[in-house]
Amino acid sequence: MASVSTYLNSSRNAEEVFHFYKSIFSGEFSCGGIERFSDIPPDESMPPLAEGDKNLTMHIELPIFGGHVLMGTDAPESMGFKAIKGNNIYINLEPDTRAETKKFFIALSASGKIEMELQDMFWGSYYGSCIDKYGVHWMFNCVEKQEYNLKKR
Protein backbone atom coordinates (compact mmCIF):
# COMPACT_ATOMS: atom_id res chain seq x y z
CA MET A 1 0.00 0.00 0.00
CA ALA A 2 1.36 3.42 -0.91
CA SER A 3 2.06 5.87 1.88
CA VAL A 4 3.71 9.16 2.64
CA SER A 5 6.15 9.76 5.46
CA THR A 6 8.55 12.42 6.52
CA TYR A 7 12.14 11.63 7.46
CA LEU A 8 13.97 13.82 9.93
CA ASN A 9 17.75 13.79 10.31
CA SER A 10 18.88 15.00 13.73
CA SER A 11 22.18 16.03 15.14
CA ARG A 12 22.58 13.61 18.05
CA ASN A 13 19.10 14.29 19.57
CA ALA A 14 16.66 12.18 17.51
CA GLU A 15 15.39 10.38 20.60
CA GLU A 16 14.57 13.70 22.32
CA VAL A 17 12.93 15.01 19.15
CA PHE A 18 10.73 11.93 18.77
CA HIS A 19 9.72 11.82 22.44
CA PHE A 20 8.57 15.45 22.00
CA TYR A 21 6.41 14.49 18.99
CA LYS A 22 5.15 11.37 20.80
CA SER A 23 3.96 13.59 23.67
CA ILE A 24 1.93 15.68 21.21
CA PHE A 25 0.46 12.96 18.97
CA SER A 26 0.01 10.33 21.73
CA GLY A 27 1.18 7.51 19.47
CA GLU A 28 3.66 4.72 20.04
CA PHE A 29 6.94 4.10 18.25
CA SER A 30 6.46 1.39 15.63
CA CYS A 31 8.80 -1.21 14.07
CA GLY A 32 10.30 -2.34 17.37
CA GLY A 33 10.81 1.06 18.97
CA ILE A 34 14.11 2.90 18.90
CA GLU A 35 16.82 1.11 16.94
CA ARG A 36 20.38 2.05 17.93
CA PHE A 37 23.54 2.17 15.85
CA SER A 38 24.88 -0.50 18.23
CA ASP A 39 22.18 -2.81 16.79
CA ILE A 40 23.98 -2.89 13.43
CA PRO A 41 25.68 -6.28 12.99
CA PRO A 42 29.48 -5.98 12.74
CA ASP A 43 30.78 -5.91 9.17
CA GLU A 44 34.50 -6.26 8.43
CA SER A 45 34.11 -4.09 5.32
CA MET A 46 32.86 -1.15 7.41
CA PRO A 47 34.95 0.98 9.76
CA PRO A 48 34.26 0.38 13.46
CA LEU A 49 31.52 2.48 15.02
CA ALA A 50 32.77 5.29 17.26
CA GLU A 51 32.07 4.50 20.93
CA GLY A 52 30.19 7.80 21.36
CA ASP A 53 27.82 6.94 18.50
CA LYS A 54 26.73 3.46 19.62
CA ASN A 55 23.70 4.66 21.64
CA LEU A 56 22.51 7.14 18.98
CA THR A 57 19.24 6.50 17.17
CA MET A 58 19.75 4.59 13.92
CA HIS A 59 16.03 4.50 13.07
CA ILE A 60 12.75 5.46 14.69
CA GLU A 61 9.16 5.61 13.41
CA LEU A 62 6.13 7.36 14.89
CA PRO A 63 2.72 7.12 13.21
CA ILE A 64 1.00 10.46 13.84
CA PHE A 65 -2.40 10.38 12.06
CA GLY A 66 -4.07 9.76 8.72
CA GLY A 67 -1.51 7.07 7.93
CA HIS A 68 1.36 9.56 8.05
CA VAL A 69 4.56 8.36 9.69
CA LEU A 70 7.46 10.44 10.96
CA MET A 71 10.76 8.60 10.60
CA GLY A 72 14.13 9.71 11.78
CA THR A 73 17.74 9.07 12.64
CA ASP A 74 20.72 10.69 14.24
CA ALA A 75 23.18 11.67 11.54
CA PRO A 76 26.60 11.19 13.15
CA GLU A 77 29.43 13.15 11.63
CA SER A 78 31.74 10.19 12.32
CA MET A 79 29.80 8.37 9.59
CA GLY A 80 30.04 11.24 7.12
CA PHE A 81 26.70 12.93 7.88
CA LYS A 82 26.11 16.59 8.66
CA ALA A 83 22.58 17.41 9.84
CA ILE A 84 21.71 21.02 9.06
CA LYS A 85 18.45 22.71 10.02
CA GLY A 86 16.89 24.00 6.85
CA ASN A 87 13.69 25.43 5.44
CA ASN A 88 13.23 23.01 2.56
CA ILE A 89 10.78 20.65 4.29
CA TYR A 90 7.38 21.40 5.76
CA ILE A 91 5.17 18.79 7.23
CA ASN A 92 1.59 19.55 6.22
CA LEU A 93 -1.04 18.50 8.75
CA GLU A 94 -4.72 18.41 7.83
CA PRO A 95 -6.64 17.75 11.07
CA ASP A 96 -10.40 17.11 10.98
CA THR A 97 -11.45 19.99 13.26
CA ARG A 98 -10.40 23.51 14.17
CA ALA A 99 -10.02 22.44 17.80
CA GLU A 100 -7.58 19.69 16.83
CA THR A 101 -5.74 22.11 14.52
CA LYS A 102 -5.37 24.66 17.29
CA LYS A 103 -4.19 21.99 19.78
CA PHE A 104 -1.40 20.78 17.49
CA PHE A 105 -0.47 24.32 16.42
CA ILE A 106 -0.07 25.50 20.03
CA ALA A 107 1.94 22.42 21.03
CA LEU A 108 4.28 22.48 18.02
CA SER A 109 4.88 26.24 18.10
CA ALA A 110 5.71 26.27 21.84
CA SER A 111 9.31 27.45 22.26
CA GLY A 112 9.50 27.79 18.48
CA LYS A 113 8.43 30.49 16.02
CA ILE A 114 4.99 31.23 14.60
CA GLU A 115 5.29 32.17 10.92
CA MET A 116 1.57 32.72 10.35
CA GLU A 117 -1.11 32.67 13.02
CA LEU A 118 -4.05 30.32 12.44
CA GLN A 119 -6.67 32.16 10.39
CA ASP A 120 -9.39 31.67 7.78
CA MET A 121 -7.95 31.75 4.29
CA PHE A 122 -9.49 32.56 0.91
CA TRP A 123 -9.23 28.94 -0.23
CA GLY A 124 -11.51 27.85 2.62
CA SER A 125 -9.01 26.50 5.12
CA TYR A 126 -8.19 27.42 8.68
CA TYR A 127 -4.46 27.82 8.05
CA GLY A 128 -1.26 28.67 9.89
CA SER A 129 2.41 27.76 9.96
CA CYS A 130 5.21 27.53 12.50
CA ILE A 131 8.72 26.30 13.11
CA ASP A 132 9.06 24.08 16.17
CA LYS A 133 11.86 24.28 18.72
CA TYR A 134 13.87 21.75 16.69
CA GLY A 135 13.74 23.79 13.48
CA VAL A 136 11.12 21.63 11.74
CA HIS A 137 8.61 23.57 9.61
CA TRP A 138 4.87 22.77 9.97
CA MET A 139 1.80 23.89 7.98
CA PHE A 140 -1.77 23.42 9.19
CA ASN A 141 -4.71 23.20 6.77
CA CYS A 142 -8.12 22.47 8.23
CA VAL A 143 -11.24 22.35 6.08
CA GLU A 144 -14.21 21.29 8.18
CA LYS A 145 -16.35 19.44 5.64
CA GLN A 146 -17.14 22.50 3.59
CA GLU A 147 -16.55 23.18 -0.04
CA TYR A 148 -15.02 26.42 -1.16
CA ASN A 149 -15.60 27.88 -4.57
CA LEU A 150 -12.94 30.34 -5.74
CA LYS A 151 -15.56 31.92 -8.04
CA LYS A 152 -17.33 33.28 -4.94
CA ARG A 153 -14.59 35.90 -4.65
Secondary structure, DSSP 8 states (H G I E B T S, - for coil): ----EEEEEESS-HHHHHHHHHHHH----EEEEEEEGGGS---TTS----GGGTTSEEEEEEE-STT-EEEEEE--GGGT------SS-EEEE--SSHHHHHHHHHHHHTTSEEEEEEEE-TTS-EEEEEE-TTS-EEEEEE--S----GGG-
